[in-house]
Amino acid sequence: MLSVKFAAFFRERVVVDANVLIDLAEIDALQLLNSVFSHVSIPESIVQFELKTIDLTQIRYSASNICTKKGYKLFTELGKHYRGLSEFDRTLLSIAIENGFLCVTNEKPLRKVCNEYQIKYTGTLGILGCCYEVGIIAVEELAQFVDKLEASSCYLHSDLVKQFRDEFGLQKQAV
């Protein structure tokens, strides 16, 4: 059983990673970002280099950059201590910390660093769970989105998806 109350993320200010944006675009759910979060930020480098094929005109967002000494210091520190993180990853985390944003990513290495730096985070399933818990979508829509997610290029561990389905009583639809 998941111990997360997804509604806790409602109206948060967030910085979103490319993997979540791609997932939501593939399941036609990008618009949910603005329904759930009070402010959506995407690192400018991610917009310019990783999301060229995604139509971001469906959402309101600000393209963000690292803007403070604290952010640049963290970016450098992350590069020294976590060599597996890309520049995009380090930028995302630095923006989250310097602005007090919720970090929205599905990547396990980023979530590990979020835990170590006490950054709150969620991912694609968290967004969908929040949408259902606060009444933005019905359970039937939630089930359809999870089905589409499993049929997409998204990689989420099957145990996690099973736990999510169990939490909300979602049956997998026969395709």
LINURGI-V873503 format. One record per backbone hydrogen bond with DSSP energy under -1.0 kcal/mol. NH is the residue of the N-H (numbers start at 1). CO is the residue of the C=O. If there is no record, write none. Layout:
# LINURGI-V873503
nh=<NH & NH>
co=<CO & CO>
This chain:
# LINURGI-V873503
nh=<8 & 9 & 10 & 11 & 12 & 14 & 15 & 16 & 17 & 21 & 22 & 23 & 24 & 25 & 26 & 27 & 28 & 29 & 32 & 33 & 36 & 37 & 38 & 39 & 41 & 42 & 44 & 47 & 48 & 49 & 50 & 51 & 54 & 56 & 59 & 62 & 64 & 72 & 73 & 74 & 75 & 76 & 77 & 78 & 79 & 80 & 81 & 82 & 85 & 90 & 91 & 92 & 93 & 94 & 95 & 96 & 97 & 98 & 99 & 100 & 101 & 102 & 103 & 104 & 105 & 111 & 112 & 113 & 114 & 115 & 116 & 117 & 119 & 122 & 127 & 128 & 129 & 130 & 131 & 132 & 133 & 134 & 135 & 136 & 137 & 142 & 143 & 144 & 145 & 146 & 147 & 148 & 149 & 150 & 151 & 152 & 161 & 162 & 163 & 164 & 165 & 166 & 167 & 168 & 170>
co=<5 & 6 & 7 & 36 & 9 & 39 & 102 & 41 & 104 & 17 & 18 & 19 & 20 & 21 & 22 & 23 & 25 & 24 & 29 & 30 & 32 & 33 & 12 & 12 & 14 & 62 & 64 & 43 & 44 & 45 & 46 & 46 & 51 & 54 & 56 & 40 & 42 & 68 & 69 & 70 & 71 & 72 & 73 & 74 & 75 & 76 & 77 & 78 & 82 & 86 & 87 & 88 & 89 & 90 & 91 & 92 & 93 & 94 & 95 & 96 & 96 & 13 & 120 & 15 & 122 & 107 & 108 & 109 & 110 & 111 & 112 & 113 & 114 & 103 & 123 & 124 & 125 & 126 & 127 & 128 & 129 & 130 & 132 & 131 & 131 & 138 & 139 & 140 & 141 & 142 & 143 & 144 & 145 & 146 & 147 & 149 & 157 & 158 & 159 & 160 & 161 & 162 & 163 & 164 & 165>
